[in-house]
Amino acid sequence: MGIAGRVVIVTGASSGIGEAVALRLAREGAAVVLGARRAERLDDLVARIAGEGGAVAARACDVTRRADLESLAALAIERFGRIDAIVNNAGVMPISRLDVFDVDGWDRTIDTNIKGVLYAIAAVLPQMKKQRGGHIISIASVAGHKVNGGSAVYAASKYAVRVISEALRQEVTADGIRVTVVSPGATESELFGKIHDPASQKRLEGASEIALPADSVARAILYAMNEPDAVDINEIVIRPQAQEM
């Protein structure tokens, strides 16, 4: 029970929820192993955590490349000797209607949001099985609970995260491994600024004004991790009070 001394991998750690999770867990005494594509942003975060006395390691990581996640897991074992948890946070949200035919965006969504989670599971699960314990936490979305027109592929990817996580939970109970899905609603992040479809941008107008602070999601993750090992918080849905859907 408790976070202090645990070794936690966080993907997509260079901004938004991932950055908030890294800071929150490090301040609670966890050793954090951080991965993200933007090495310079990662370096800044490492310096910040180390400057506060936290235990931290980092490596550039693109979750669409299986070898990058294997390398990140190897770094955790090399530096800290084990992997107690992973937060699968890296994700993209290039939403648009299907008849816009953003096929490249569809591919990017599937490669990052689905295959990236699967690659992460493959990277950490052998070590967790060897340890007879661990915690696999994946960020889904409220879009994975209720689809809105214009976000079909993104919603499908987040629903897939929920399905994969539930199947994994059933498979690893005998190994002492916990599985949690966190489904945030509108949350402060760079994702809103990376939607290039004008209709989708218009549909989401105002979402950033009510968005949750990223640290609210980090605290939800901390809650799940802080429970005793015999307690598995399987799913958390967290959204701004003002968000209807």
N, C-alpha and C positions, 0 to 999 in steps of 0.2 A: 504494500500500500504506500502511495506517495510517489512523487516524481523524482525527488533527489537521487542522484546517482544512476538514473536510467539513461540508456543510450537510445536516442531517437533520431531517425532519419526523417528529413522534411524535404519534399520535392517542390519545385516552383517557389523557392524560398526568397527570391530576389525582390518581391513586392507583395502587396495585398495580404491575403490570408496567410500565405506561407511565411512572409516576413513577420507578421504578428505572432504566429505560432512559434517560430524560432525564438523570438525575443521573450515571449511569455514562458516557454518551457525552460530556457536557459536561466531566467531569473528565478525559477522554481528549483533550480539545482540540477536539471538534466544536462547531460552531455549531448549536444546537438550536432548532427552531421548533415550538412546542407548541400542541396543540389539545385542548380538553375542554369539556364542557357547563358545568361548575361554575367560573365565572369567578373566584370568590374563592379556591378551592383552587389554581387556575392562577396567580393573582397571588402567592400564598405561595411556590409553587415557583419562579417567575421570580425573586423576591427572593432566594431561597436560592441559586440558581445564579449570579445576578449578584454576590451577596455573596462567592462563592468565586472570582470573577474570570472566570466563564464567559460566553460569547457566547450570548445567548438572546433570542428574541422569542416572543410568544404571542398567541393570539386565541381567543375563545370559539368553539367548533365543535361542532355536532351532525352526526355523520356520516350521519344519515338525510336530511340536506339537502345536495344536491349543491352549491348555491351556497356553503355554509359551507366545503366542502373546496376549492373554487376560490379562495375568499378566503384560505384558509390557504396555498395554494401561491403565490398572488400576494404574500403577505407575505414568504415566504421569498425570492422573487426580488427584491422591493423592498429588503429589508434586507441580503441577502447575495449577490445576483446569480446564484444558481444553486440547483439541488436535486440533491444527490448521492444521497440515500436517503430513503425513507419507511418508517416502522414502523407498519403498520396494526394497532394494538393495541385500539382501541375495540371493546367487545363486551358482550353481555348473556348471562345464563344462567338464564332463568326456567323451569327444567326441571320436567316433570311427565309422568305417563302421558297418552297420547292420549285416554283415556276420561274424563279430567278436563275436557276441552274448553276449555282455556285458549287460546281463539282469539286474544284480544288479545296474549297472550304469544307465540304463534306469529308473529303479524304483526310484533311488536317484534323478535323474533329474526331474522327474514328481513330486515327493513329495516336493522337494525344490522349483523349479522354477515356478510350477503351483499351487499346493495346498498351498504352503507357501504364495503366493500372495493372494489367496482366503481367507485363514485364517486371514491374516492381514486386509483385507477389512472387514471381519466379526467382527474383534476386534474393529475397529475404527469407522465404519459407524454409529452405533447407537448414539455415542456421537456427531459426526458431524451433524447428522440430528437434534439432540436436540439443537445444537448450531445454526442451520440454516446456516452452512458454514464450509468449510474445503478444503483441497487440498490433493488428493491421487496421489502420484508420483511413478511410477514403472519403474525399469530399465529393458529394453528389450535388443536388440542387433541388429546390422545390419544383423545378421544371421536370424532374424525374418522377414527380407525383401527379402533376396535372399539366398536360400539354396545352399550349396556346398556339393557334395558327401563326405560322411564321418562324417557329423554332423547332420544327420536327426533328431534324438530325441532332441538334444539341440536346433536346429532351430525350431522344432515344439513347444517346450516349450516356446520359446521367441515369436513366432507368437501367441501362446495362450495368452500371456501377453497382446499383442496388441489388440486382439479380446475382451478379458475380459474388458480391460480398455475402449474401445470404447462403449461396451454395458453398462458399468457402467456410463459413461459420459451421455449417453442418459437417463438413469434412474434417475440421481440425479440433473439434471439441475434445477428442481423446488426447490431443497433444498439448492441452493446456493453453491454447492460443485463443485470444479474444479477437473479435471482429466488430468494428463499429463503422457505421455510415453517418456522416453529418451532411444534412441537406439545407444549405442556407438559402434564404431569399435574397433580395437586393442587398448587396454588401459593397462597401467601399473597395474598389479595385480598378485596375487599368482596363478590365474587359469591356466596360461600356464604351471607352474611347477607341476600341478596336473593331467596332461594328461599322462596316462600310456601306451596308445597304440602307439607303435613305428611308425607306418605309419602316424598316426595323428600328432605326434611330428614332423616328417620330413616335413609334409605338411605345418606346421605352422612355420617352421624355418624362421627367419628374422622378424616375426611379432613383437617380443618384441623390436627389434631395432628401429622400427618406431612408437612404441606405444605412444599414448597420455599420458601426465601426468594425474593422477587421478583427480587432481584439475581442469583440463579443463572440465571434466564432472560435477564436483561440481559447477563450474561457470555457466554451462548451466542450471542446476537445479535452481540456484540462480536467473538467468534471468527469468525463468518461474514463480517463486514464487514472484518476485518483481513487476510483472505486477499488475495493479489494480484488485480488486476482480471481476469486471465485464468482465475481459479479461481472457480467458482460452486458454493457449498455449497447444494444444492437443498433439503434437508430435514434438520431436526434434531428428534429426539424426546427429550424430557428429562422424567423423572419421579422422584419420591422412590424411593430404593432399596426402601423398605418397601411401595410401592404395587404390588399384584399386577396390576391391569388398567389 
